[in-house]
Each structure stands twice: as structure tokens, then as C-alpha cells.
Amino acid sequence: MVVTSEMVKQLREKTGAGMMDCKKALDEANGNMELAIEILRKKGAATAAKRADKAANEGMIVAKVSDDAKRGIMVEINCETDFVARGGDFVNFSTSIADIVFQHSPADVAALLGLPHPNGRTVADALNDLIAKIGERTEIRRFTTMTANNGFIESYTHMGSKIAVMVEMEGEFNPANKTLARDIAMQVAAMSPLVVSREKVDKELINKELEIYRQQAKNEGKPDHIAEKIANGRLEKYYQEVVLLEQSFIKDAGKTIKDILPAHLVVKQFKRFQLGESAT
């Protein structure tokens, strides 16, 4: 049967799928509209397209670290509702994607989608199968990797897999240091620092903050030389908020992170994912 443009238009209106997807489905169904709808649903194209206007800001973040603690990855998978995010199908899919990222270290999400999935097809096929099954927009949003050359990696997942952190530590990988590294990962999850040390704070950001503090002080009627002192004092408080080593430890507010670190253990870097945040 010849597939006409009118038939493609009708199928698009019924399913919300893309024009080419509709054309291919109608060709495969030999013009049978109901069969074409079924084909699109099985591929996930209809469901995904119809729900493309809904935000996929729920989901989960999976963190995985190698047994020798030398490699780590984090993956964020998004869906529309927390109900689906807690379901077995979504959790199993997310875990499988984390395993694939860990095993293959793809360059980006596009490369990841082309990799083989344990179900015998590609990751993209498995994603479409999941969309068709759960009926929600779902996407592999991002992933990151971390490697420790002179130390180890520790991870922490918080709030029902809505926040995850990896930290790279320089030092011996032993139970005591691992416990301390986990505490630091918890700190990053809870307090969301921007950098490890104040030397890592962007100079433009510092200048911007100082100018804001100076203007605030002047608005309060302070003379220039006093406003400068006030601005520098407020900058110190800013450092205590955004610099990990200068934050108050969440388990003991009387100490900073710098205070709890022994001389032989150094925080090299951290990465923090929060569900639905703007990726940087």
C-alpha cells in the first residue's frame, strides 16, 4: 500500500512522533494505521515524542568505584516522576548504564547510546524499550569519570540517589582514610562547596564578590577605607562557604575540614551531581 503524506500527518497527530518515524512505521505496517501506532509505541518513539514537553527532572544518580578504588564514575538518568524513579525497571536500567560507562568509558552520551547493552541490543534501543514500558520521558543526562594516580577514590550517595559525590584523595588506601574520605564526600553532598582550596576560586569571582561587599558597605554609609576592611572580612566568610577545606565540618562544627585532615591525606578533587541541576 502506498503511504501518503496525509497518512503520515494523521499518524503524527495521533502519536506525536517525528515525521520520519511515522513514515517508517507506516511503511513497515504496509499502511495499517493501528499497526503503525503499535510499532511506534514498541520503539518508544510515540511515547517519548508526546511527552517531550514534560520536564524529566526526577530519576537517580548512580556512583560506582572500582575495588582497588582507583577508578570511579557517576551517571545521572532522568525521568518525569519520583514514582517511576523508584521502580525496579528504572533502577535496573540505571544500574546497567553505570556498569557500561564503568566498563567502556565512552567519550560522551552520544557514544554511550551506541554501545552494546546486556539485553543484546544497543543502549539507545534499551532506552527506547524502557520509555515504551514506563510511559515517561527518560534520558541519560550526563556522566563523569575520575581516576586516582597517587591515592584512591571514595563516593557517597545521598537523599535517595538524588545527590552523589566522588572525591579523589592522595594518601594510603586503608580503612581509616577511607572512612575519612567518605565523611568528606558527605560534606560535599551536604554543603556543596565550589572548590577544594581558596587558591582554586576564580579571580574574577573574587573581584566580583569584593565589589559587591564594598558597595554594600558604602550603602551603609561607611567611608572607603572602612568599606574595604568590611569587604575583606565578608570575603573571608565567603571562603568559608565555598571552599571545602575552610567549611565547618558537618559532624563537628567546631572544626574545619582542614582541621580533620591528617598531614598524610590530601583532597585532590571532588565531583558532585545533584539531580536536575544545570550541568556545568
N, C-alpha and C positions, 0 to 999 in steps of 0.2 A: 504494500500500500504506500502511495506517495504521501510523504509528510509535508504538509503545507505550513506556511508562516502563521496562519490563523490557528492551526492546531498547537503550534509552539507557544503562541500567545496565550491560548486557553490554559495550557499546562502551567505556564509561568504564573498565571493568575490563581490557579488552584494551589500551587505548591510554594511559590515564591523563589523557586530555584533559578539559577542562571540560564540564559538563553541557550548556550551551547550544551549544558547539562540536559535541558529539556529536549533539544534536538536529538542528542544521542540516545536518550531514553525512549523517545518515540520511534526512532529507527530500530532500536533493539526490540521494542514491543510491536513492531510492524503496524504502528498507528493506533494500537489499542490504548486509549487514554487511561483506563484504570490500571492496566499492567504497567504503563509508563510511570504512574504515580508510585506504584509499589516498588519499581526499580529505583526511583529516586529516593524513596524512604530507606530502602536497604543500603544505599550508598551514603546515606546521611545528608545528601545534598538538599533535599526539601526541608528537612527539619532545621538544618544549620542556617539556610538562607532565610527562612521565615522568622527565625529568632535572632537574626543578625543585629536587630536594633536593640536587643536587650543586653545590658552590661553583664559581662562574665567576670565578676569581682569576688566571687566565692571560690572555693577549691581547697588546695592544700600545697604545702611545700615539703618536699622530701629531701633530707640530707643523708648522705652516705659517705663513710670514711673507711679506707682500707684497713685490714687487720694490723698492718705494720704502722698505721697512722701517717703514712707518707703522702697519701692522695685523698682528696675529698671532692665531692660535688654537691650542688644543691639544684633542685628543679622546682619550678612553680607551674602547676597545672590549674587552670581556671575553669569554673562552671558558673551557673547562674544562682544556684541556691545552696544553702548550707546542708539541706536535707540530702541532696544528691552527693555533695562533697563527702558526707559521712557514709555513703552507701558502698557496699562491697565492690561493685563493678568499677566505680570511680577510683577507689583506693587501690584496687589491684592494678588498674591501668597505670595510675601514677607511680606505683612502685616499680612496675615493669619498665617505665620510661626512665626512671632513675637508674635502674640496672643497665639499661642500654647506654645511657650517657656515660656512666662509670666505665663500662667496658670499651666503648668505641671513641670517646672524646671527640664528638663531631664539632665542626667549626662553628656552626650556628644552628638555629631551629630548622631552617630550610634543609640543611644537610641531615639533620636528625630525622626529619619526616621521610627521607628516602631510605633509611636503614631498615634491615630486616627486624621484624617483631617476632617474639616467641610463638605467636599464633600462625606463623608460616607465611605471613604477608608483610607488607611494609608498615612502618609506624603510622604513616598517613592513612592507610587502609584501616588499621586498628582504631585510629581516632574517629574516622567516619562511622565505623561499626558502633563505637561507644555512643556517639551523638545520636545515631538512629535508635539505639536501645534506650537511652535515658531521656531522650527528648529535650535536651538542653544544649544551648551553645556551649562548646567546650574547646579550649585551646591550650596548647603547650606554649606558655608565655615567654619563658626565659630559663636559662640555666647558667651556672658558673662552675668553674673548676679551681682547685687550689692544690699546690704541690709544696711539700716541705723538704728542703735540701739539708738543712742542718738542725733538724728538730722534729716536730710532729704536729699533727692537726687534731683538733677536737671540735665537736659540733654540739649544738643544743637546739632542740625544737620546743617551741612554746605555744601556749594557747590553742591546743587542738590543731597543731601543724599550720597555724596562721602566721607564725614568725619562725624563722630558722637562722642560725648563725654558724659560721665556721671561723675558727681562729688558728693562725699559724704561730707556734711557739718555737723559740730557739732554746734548746736545752735538752737534757736527757729525758727519754720517754720512760717514765716509771709511774707507779700508782699515785704517788703524792703529787707529782707535777701534772698528771692527767686530771686529778681532782681539782687542782687549782685552775687549770686551763678551762675546765667545764664551768667553774664559778665565773671566770672572765667572760666566757661565751654567754652565760646567763645575764651578766652585767650589760653586755652589748644588746642583748634582746630586750631587756627592760628599759635601758636608759638611752639607747640609740645615739651613741657618740658619732661624730663625723670622722675623726682621725685618731690615731694611736697617741701621738705626741704633739705638742704645740708647734713644733717645727714644721709639721705637715699641714698646718692651717694655711689656706691660700692667702697670700699677702693682700690681694685686692679685697678679700672678705674682711681682713683685719682693718684695713683702712676705711672700709665702708662702715664697719661697726663703730670705730673710733669717731668718725664724723657724726654718726647718729648720736653717740653719747655726748659729744661736745655740744651739739645743737640742743640736746635735751637740757644740759646743764645751763646753757645760755638762756634758754627759755624760762628757766627757773630764776633768772636774774643774777647768775654767778658771773664774776669777771673772768676774762680769758684765762688767766693763769690758774685760777681755781677750777674752771671748767676743764682744763687739761688734766689736772690731777684726778678729778672726778671721772673723766673719760677713761683714764688708765686703770682706775680702780674697778670700773664696771667691765673693762676688758678682761681683767683677771677673773671676774665672776663668769664671764662668757666662756673663758677657757675651761673653767670647772664644769661647765655644762656640756661642751662639745668635745673635749679632749679626754679620751679614755683613761689615761694614766692619772689625770687630775680629778676625775669624778670620785665622789664618795662611794665607797663600796656598799652595795645593796644589803649585804649581810652584817655590816658593821659600819655605821655612818661616821664613826669617829676615825676611820682610816680611809685613805685614798687607795686606788688600785696600785699606784706606785709603792705604797707602804706594804702591801701584802705580797709583792713580788720579791722572791729571794734574788740575790745577785746573779745566780747561775741560770735564771729563767727570764727570757725576754719575749715580749709580744711583738711579733714581726708585722702582722697584718690581721685584719678581720674583714669578713663579708657578711652582710645582713640582708635578708629578704623579708619583706612584710607583704602579705597577701594584698594584691590590688594597688600597691603603691606605684607611683610613677618611676619607671626604670631610669636609672642614670648611667 
